[in-house]
Amino acid sequence: MSSENEPAEGGAQDAPPEQLALIRESVRKARTPRAKPRTWRGAALAKELPVARVLVDKGVLHLDRYFDYAVPEELDADARPGVRVRVRFGAGRHRVRDGRREGGGLIDGFLVERLAESDYAGPLAALAQVVSPERVLDPELLGLVRAVADRYAGSLADVLQLAVPPRNARAEKRPSPEPLPVPAVPEPGSWTRYEQGAAFVAALASGGAPRAVWNALPGPGWSEELARAVAATLASGRGALVVLPDGRAVARADAALTALLGAGRHAVLTADAGPEKRYAQWLAVRRGAVRAAIGTRAAMFAPVRDLGLVALWDDGDDSHSEPHAPQPHARDVLLLRAAQDRCAFLLGGWNCTVEAAQLVETGWARPLAAAREQVRAAAPLVRTVGDQDLARDEAARAARLPTLAWQVVRDGLRRGPVLVQVPRRGYVPRMACAACRTPARCRHCSGPLEGQESGSALRCGWCGLQEGGWHCPECGAFRLRAQIVGARRTAEELGRAFPAVPVRTSGREHVLDTVSEAPALVVSTPGAEPVAEGGYAAALLLDGWAMLGRPDLRAGEDALRRWLAAAALVRPQSAGGTVVAVAEPTLRPVQALVRWDPVGHAVRELAERAELGFPPVSRMAAVAGPVEAVTGFLRAVELPPEAEVLGPVPLPVTPAGRPRRVGAPPPGEHWERALVRVPPGRGAALAGALKAAQAARTARGSDGAVWVRIDPPDIG
């Protein structure tokens, strides 16, 4: 007998009687017929409501509907509406065994409802697995997701990916904390600075649903005022949701809420928290353990119980626009929630967008602003330097900054830090001929040439090749000048001019949150300005024409928003705060900055857009893609009779090696874009027509991608 046939040492024959009994019991249980996991072949179905209606995680439009599955008896208890499930999808009719469809790949989904019978006449596949018994999708959230998908011509599955965060098993197993008692009604605090501020807080505390567009006063008080609005809503026994543009704003609102209400009364929903912590916070909101939620863009879908207030800060910020399909905007999602839940609505910021002005003009919301005396008391002094001033200024011709700017910086450094806002990051992002001002272009790809810190060599901003022997193709000159100077170059120049003063930079690579009240020069790109303790003594807003000259419908509005955000960090005029804007003073956004009148600017912009038929007065959609694909799509779509098609026109080609913007063509491809415009009240019909055409196109497998976006943020 070979050793292979001998019993192994310590095997079953040498086992004690107790172990033999356990082994026999395991074998006996293993031989018991039972359904195989994820196939449930021959398994009995649930006795009650044996059909599960499932939303599968397929983002394609022609599959944007529910699918019915059979519920095995062993999954009956866990297969409740709202749970995550896994199903087999894609099996054909020919793969049927014992009256049940089999095969197909496993995909995720959500169980929407249980039914007694199915509308589908053929055989049903069985639910493969209930991933978790945690109910993450309730009817309220499903209704909101459906409304967002319909408004933006998207699929329900795509919106659900934005609304429900990925599952984390460890966070799901931990119980959420017990809900705290209702807090006391807060005092109005600094809301008394506004004409209807105290009444707004009182209405929230009494269970009302006021809707307001809030033009916040400059200074750091906005976070405390937002916290008092949330506290008043919680005092009425309802929940509150606040959406902010970035993590720094969330941190300020978090600190204000903690200082006012204490810890444990609100959840913070940001991507920076990590998947486990973020999902735990989301579950605390979903389970009702926490009644208030604040966060960035993804928090707009937070399932707050008994929602009483939705608030949005700085709706003009690009961060509120979701880059993933179907690209919803946080403002529109919160408007849908306010209408769906009949709750209060607060849209706040230092600036006022045309969408906010339209809400007030239509009477849907009321203005919440301070009197002019309060505005003048809180705002800094704003001075401008235009082209005529620069032409007469010898210092401005020899250096980058005019004399007034140098004086303001020098005087401000005696009292504290000075903020310098530069529209571009980098060293010298744009160069031009010193004689004829022709932009310097790369000979290889025609990209813009940029100056470098290391020396005189130029580098292409698109392909990265260096250019050593450049000369102007128009006049033949060899000298270059800076067309747009970046933040690093500005910091270098200011450091040489003020050698005893520290210079700090804040931009994309490194964003500062706060700076001390000690004298310092803080050079920042728009949106990255740190908050100074006690406020900045002065601020310089450089190269205003670079922001105003963008070929975009929102160029003026966006420039004013960025200027106001920087100027709001400066001390009031009574404390010596001064802002110098290097821009033409006759332009409308500059005048609005000088008067600190963003509402007036938005009202005039809205009137002009109404006259020209531009959004938000009209509803608009962008259709982009290859020429043949766009042409065929526009021929096939059944647009409303009132629709007007503008274009199509060619889009700029995306250079190789550069990041691709949302909706832009892939590098090297030639795309065209058409704009479809409809009058007010016909936006739903436009979205429905575009969605139906896109669904039919994807079902046919047509060649060429067609990108559709409702309410594009930039239309040129």
LINURKA-V705618 format. One record per pair of residues at least 24 apart in sequence whose ideal C-beta (glycine too) atoms are under 6 Angstrom apart, sorted by the first residue. I is the first residue (numbers start at 1). J is the second residue. D is the distance in Angstrom with one decimal. If there is no record, write none. Layout:
BEGIN
i:I j:J d:D
i:I j:J d:D
END
This chain:
BEGIN
i:38 j:128 d:4.1
i:38 j:129 d:5.9
i:40 j:72 d:4.4
i:40 j:126 d:4.2
i:43 j:72 d:4.5
i:44 j:73 d:4.5
i:45 j:70 d:5.6
i:46 j:71 d:4.4
i:46 j:73 d:5.4
i:46 j:76 d:4.0
i:49 j:114 d:3.8
i:49 j:116 d:5.7
i:51 j:115 d:4.2
i:51 j:118 d:4.7
i:52 j:79 d:5.8
i:52 j:111 d:5.3
i:52 j:114 d:5.9
i:52 j:127 d:5.7
i:53 j:112 d:4.8
i:53 j:113 d:4.9
i:54 j:87 d:5.7
i:54 j:109 d:4.6
i:54 j:111 d:5.7
i:55 j:109 d:5.7
i:55 j:110 d:4.8
i:55 j:112 d:5.5
i:56 j:89 d:5.6
i:56 j:107 d:5.7
i:56 j:109 d:4.3
i:57 j:107 d:5.7
i:57 j:108 d:4.5
i:57 j:109 d:5.6
i:57 j:157 d:5.3
i:58 j:157 d:5.8
i:59 j:155 d:5.1
i:59 j:157 d:4.8
i:59 j:158 d:4.5
i:60 j:698 d:5.4
i:61 j:155 d:5.4
i:61 j:694 d:5.3
i:61 j:695 d:3.8
i:61 j:698 d:5.7
i:62 j:695 d:4.3
i:62 j:698 d:5.3
i:62 j:699 d:3.9
i:64 j:155 d:4.3
i:64 j:156 d:5.7
i:66 j:112 d:5.9
i:68 j:118 d:4.1
i:68 j:120 d:5.2
i:68 j:124 d:5.8
i:69 j:124 d:5.8
i:69 j:125 d:5.7
i:69 j:127 d:5.0
i:70 j:124 d:4.4
i:70 j:126 d:4.6
i:71 j:127 d:5.8
i:72 j:126 d:5.4
i:75 j:127 d:5.6
i:75 j:130 d:5.4
i:78 j:130 d:4.2
i:78 j:133 d:4.6
i:79 j:111 d:6.0
i:79 j:130 d:5.4
i:81 j:111 d:5.8
i:81 j:113 d:5.1
i:82 j:135 d:3.5
i:82 j:137 d:4.4
i:82 j:138 d:5.7
i:83 j:111 d:5.3
i:83 j:130 d:5.8
i:83 j:133 d:6.0
i:83 j:135 d:5.7
i:84 j:131 d:4.0
i:84 j:132 d:5.4
i:85 j:109 d:5.4
i:85 j:111 d:5.1
i:85 j:127 d:5.6
i:85 j:130 d:5.5
i:86 j:128 d:4.7
i:86 j:129 d:4.3
i:86 j:131 d:6.0
i:87 j:128 d:5.4
i:88 j:125 d:5.3
i:88 j:128 d:5.6
i:96 j:123 d:4.9
i:99 j:123 d:5.6
i:101 j:125 d:4.2
i:110 j:137 d:5.0
i:134 j:172 d:5.5
i:136 j:164 d:5.5
i:141 j:303 d:5.2
i:147 j:336 d:5.1
i:148 j:328 d:5.3
i:148 j:333 d:5.9
i:152 j:326 d:3.8
i:152 j:328 d:5.4
i:152 j:710 d:4.8
i:153 j:687 d:4.4
i:153 j:690 d:4.7
i:153 j:691 d:4.0
i:153 j:708 d:5.9
i:153 j:710 d:5.5
i:154 j:325 d:5.7
i:154 j:326 d:2.6
i:158 j:325 d:4.8
i:158 j:326 d:5.9
i:163 j:301 d:3.6
i:165 j:279 d:5.3
i:165 j:282 d:5.4
i:168 j:275 d:5.4
i:168 j:276 d:4.8
i:168 j:279 d:4.2
i:170 j:276 d:6.0
i:171 j:276 d:4.9
i:171 j:279 d:4.4
i:171 j:280 d:3.9
i:176 j:283 d:6.0
i:176 j:284 d:4.4
i:176 j:287 d:4.8
i:176 j:289 d:3.8
i:177 j:289 d:5.3
i:179 j:289 d:5.2
i:180 j:264 d:5.9
i:180 j:265 d:5.8
i:182 j:237 d:5.5
i:183 j:234 d:5.5
i:183 j:235 d:5.5
i:183 j:261 d:5.7
i:185 j:235 d:4.4
i:186 j:228 d:5.1
i:186 j:231 d:4.3
i:186 j:232 d:5.8
i:189 j:228 d:5.3
i:190 j:221 d:5.0
i:190 j:225 d:5.7
i:191 j:225 d:5.7
i:193 j:370 d:5.4
i:193 j:374 d:5.4
i:194 j:368 d:5.7
i:194 j:370 d:4.9
i:196 j:368 d:5.8
i:201 j:232 d:4.8
i:204 j:232 d:4.0
i:204 j:233 d:4.9
i:204 j:344 d:5.9
i:205 j:232 d:4.1
i:205 j:235 d:5.1
i:205 j:236 d:5.6
i:207 j:236 d:4.5
i:209 j:342 d:6.0
i:209 j:343 d:5.5
i:209 j:344 d:4.6
i:210 j:344 d:5.3
i:211 j:345 d:4.3
i:211 j:365 d:4.2
i:212 j:346 d:5.6
i:212 j:365 d:5.7
i:212 j:366 d:5.3
i:212 j:368 d:4.1
i:213 j:347 d:5.0
i:213 j:356 d:4.7
i:213 j:359 d:5.7
i:213 j:360 d:5.2
i:213 j:365 d:5.0
i:213 j:367 d:5.7
i:214 j:346 d:5.9
i:214 j:348 d:3.6
i:214 j:368 d:4.3
i:215 j:352 d:5.8
i:215 j:369 d:4.3
i:215 j:599 d:5.7
i:216 j:348 d:5.4
i:216 j:350 d:5.5
i:217 j:370 d:5.5
i:217 j:378 d:4.5
i:218 j:378 d:5.2
i:218 j:379 d:5.2
i:218 j:568 d:3.7
i:219 j:378 d:5.7
i:223 j:252 d:4.3
i:223 j:253 d:5.1
i:223 j:256 d:4.1
i:224 j:256 d:4.8
i:226 j:253 d:5.8
i:227 j:256 d:3.9
i:227 j:257 d:4.6
i:227 j:260 d:4.8
i:230 j:292 d:5.4
i:231 j:260 d:5.6
i:231 j:261 d:5.6
i:233 j:308 d:4.5
i:233 j:309 d:4.2
i:234 j:291 d:5.7
i:234 j:292 d:6.0
i:238 j:306 d:4.8
i:238 j:308 d:2.8
i:239 j:291 d:4.3
i:239 j:304 d:3.9
i:239 j:305 d:5.3
i:239 j:306 d:5.2
i:239 j:307 d:5.1
i:239 j:308 d:6.0
i:240 j:292 d:4.5
i:240 j:309 d:4.3
i:241 j:293 d:5.3
i:241 j:302 d:5.6
i:241 j:304 d:5.0
i:241 j:310 d:5.0
i:242 j:294 d:4.3
i:242 j:311 d:4.6
i:243 j:299 d:5.4
i:243 j:300 d:5.1
i:243 j:312 d:5.0
i:243 j:330 d:5.0
i:244 j:313 d:4.9
i:245 j:314 d:5.2
i:245 j:317 d:3.8
i:245 j:319 d:4.4
i:246 j:319 d:5.8
i:247 j:272 d:5.4
i:248 j:513 d:5.7
i:253 j:294 d:5.2
i:266 j:292 d:3.9
i:267 j:293 d:4.8
i:268 j:294 d:5.9
i:269 j:293 d:5.8
i:269 j:295 d:3.2
i:269 j:299 d:4.2
i:269 j:302 d:5.9
i:270 j:295 d:5.3
i:270 j:296 d:5.2
i:297 j:330 d:5.5
i:300 j:330 d:4.5
i:300 j:333 d:4.5
i:307 j:341 d:4.5
i:307 j:343 d:4.9
i:308 j:343 d:5.1
i:309 j:343 d:6.0
i:309 j:344 d:4.4
i:310 j:334 d:4.4
i:310 j:337 d:5.2
i:310 j:338 d:5.5
i:310 j:345 d:5.7
i:311 j:346 d:4.1
i:312 j:347 d:5.3
i:313 j:348 d:5.4
i:314 j:349 d:4.2
i:315 j:347 d:5.9
i:315 j:353 d:5.7
i:316 j:351 d:5.7
i:316 j:353 d:4.6
i:316 j:561 d:4.7
i:321 j:713 d:5.4
i:323 j:662 d:4.8
i:327 j:709 d:5.5
i:350 j:564 d:4.5
i:350 j:568 d:4.9
i:351 j:561 d:4.0
i:351 j:564 d:5.1
i:351 j:598 d:4.7
i:352 j:598 d:4.4
i:352 j:599 d:4.8
i:352 j:602 d:4.2
i:354 j:602 d:5.3
i:354 j:605 d:5.0
i:354 j:606 d:4.7
i:354 j:616 d:6.0
i:355 j:616 d:4.9
i:357 j:602 d:3.9
i:357 j:603 d:5.3
i:357 j:606 d:4.8
i:358 j:606 d:5.8
i:358 j:616 d:5.2
i:375 j:596 d:5.5
i:378 j:572 d:5.5
i:379 j:596 d:4.5
i:380 j:567 d:6.0
i:380 j:570 d:4.2
i:380 j:573 d:5.4
i:380 j:577 d:3.5
i:380 j:579 d:5.1
i:381 j:573 d:4.4
i:381 j:578 d:4.9
i:382 j:579 d:4.7
i:382 j:593 d:5.7
i:382 j:594 d:4.8
i:383 j:580 d:5.2
i:384 j:581 d:5.0
i:384 j:585 d:4.0
i:384 j:590 d:5.9
i:385 j:582 d:4.9
i:386 j:584 d:4.7
i:386 j:585 d:5.0
i:404 j:580 d:6.0
i:405 j:540 d:5.4
i:405 j:580 d:5.1
i:408 j:538 d:5.0
i:408 j:578 d:5.4
i:408 j:580 d:5.1
i:412 j:537 d:3.8
i:412 j:538 d:3.1
i:413 j:501 d:5.8
i:413 j:519 d:4.6
i:415 j:537 d:4.3
i:416 j:517 d:5.3
i:416 j:537 d:3.9
i:417 j:515 d:5.6
i:417 j:520 d:4.6
i:417 j:522 d:5.7
i:417 j:532 d:5.0
i:417 j:536 d:5.5
i:418 j:521 d:5.6
i:418 j:537 d:6.0
i:418 j:538 d:4.8
i:419 j:522 d:5.1
i:419 j:536 d:4.6
i:419 j:539 d:4.2
i:420 j:523 d:4.7
i:420 j:540 d:4.7
i:421 j:524 d:5.9
i:421 j:541 d:5.0
i:421 j:566 d:4.7
i:422 j:487 d:4.4
i:422 j:490 d:5.0
i:422 j:542 d:5.4
i:423 j:543 d:5.1
i:423 j:546 d:4.4
i:423 j:547 d:5.3
i:424 j:484 d:5.2
i:424 j:486 d:4.7
i:425 j:486 d:5.6
i:425 j:487 d:5.0
i:425 j:507 d:4.5
i:425 j:508 d:5.7
i:425 j:525 d:5.0
i:426 j:486 d:3.6
i:427 j:451 d:5.8
i:427 j:453 d:5.1
i:427 j:486 d:5.1
i:427 j:488 d:4.8
i:427 j:489 d:4.7
i:428 j:482 d:5.0
i:428 j:485 d:5.9
i:428 j:489 d:5.4
i:429 j:484 d:5.3
i:429 j:486 d:4.8
i:430 j:483 d:4.0
i:430 j:484 d:4.0
i:431 j:480 d:4.9
i:431 j:483 d:5.9
i:432 j:481 d:5.9
i:432 j:483 d:4.1
i:433 j:472 d:4.1
i:433 j:477 d:5.5
i:434 j:479 d:3.9
i:434 j:480 d:5.9
i:434 j:481 d:4.3
i:435 j:475 d:5.3
i:435 j:477 d:4.1
i:436 j:474 d:5.4
i:436 j:475 d:4.6
i:438 j:472 d:5.6
i:438 j:474 d:4.7
i:447 j:655 d:6.0
i:462 j:655 d:4.0
i:462 j:658 d:5.8
i:484 j:546 d:5.6
i:487 j:523 d:5.2
i:487 j:525 d:5.5
i:490 j:523 d:5.3
i:491 j:523 d:4.3
i:494 j:521 d:5.1
i:506 j:530 d:5.4
i:526 j:562 d:4.0
i:529 j:566 d:5.3
i:535 j:570 d:6.0
i:535 j:571 d:3.9
i:536 j:569 d:5.5
i:536 j:570 d:4.7
i:538 j:578 d:4.8
i:539 j:566 d:5.6
i:539 j:570 d:4.9
i:539 j:579 d:4.7
i:540 j:580 d:5.2
i:541 j:581 d:4.3
i:542 j:582 d:5.2
i:544 j:581 d:5.8
i:544 j:582 d:5.6
i:544 j:583 d:2.7
i:551 j:716 d:5.9
i:552 j:714 d:5.2
i:553 j:715 d:5.6
i:556 j:589 d:4.4
i:559 j:589 d:5.3
i:560 j:589 d:4.2
i:560 j:592 d:5.6
i:563 j:593 d:5.1
i:618 j:677 d:5.2
i:618 j:679 d:5.9
i:619 j:678 d:5.2
i:619 j:683 d:3.5
i:619 j:686 d:6.0
i:620 j:675 d:5.8
i:620 j:677 d:5.0
i:621 j:676 d:4.7
i:621 j:686 d:6.0
i:621 j:690 d:5.9
i:621 j:710 d:5.1
i:622 j:673 d:5.8
i:622 j:675 d:5.9
i:622 j:709 d:4.9
i:622 j:712 d:4.2
i:623 j:674 d:4.8
i:623 j:708 d:5.6
i:624 j:663 d:5.8
i:624 j:671 d:5.5
i:624 j:673 d:4.1
i:624 j:707 d:4.6
i:625 j:671 d:5.8
i:625 j:704 d:5.9
i:625 j:705 d:5.5
i:625 j:706 d:4.1
i:625 j:707 d:5.8
i:626 j:704 d:4.5
i:627 j:672 d:5.2
i:629 j:704 d:3.2
i:629 j:706 d:5.1
i:630 j:672 d:5.2
i:633 j:706 d:4.9
i:636 j:693 d:5.5
i:637 j:689 d:5.6
i:637 j:693 d:3.8
i:638 j:689 d:5.5
i:639 j:689 d:5.4
i:640 j:678 d:5.8
i:640 j:682 d:5.3
i:640 j:685 d:4.5
i:642 j:678 d:5.5
i:642 j:679 d:5.5
i:642 j:682 d:5.6
i:643 j:676 d:5.6
i:643 j:678 d:5.1
i:644 j:677 d:4.8
i:645 j:674 d:5.8
i:645 j:676 d:5.5
i:646 j:675 d:4.2
i:647 j:674 d:4.0
i:647 j:675 d:5.8
i:648 j:672 d:4.0
i:648 j:673 d:5.9
i:648 j:674 d:3.9
i:663 j:707 d:5.5
END
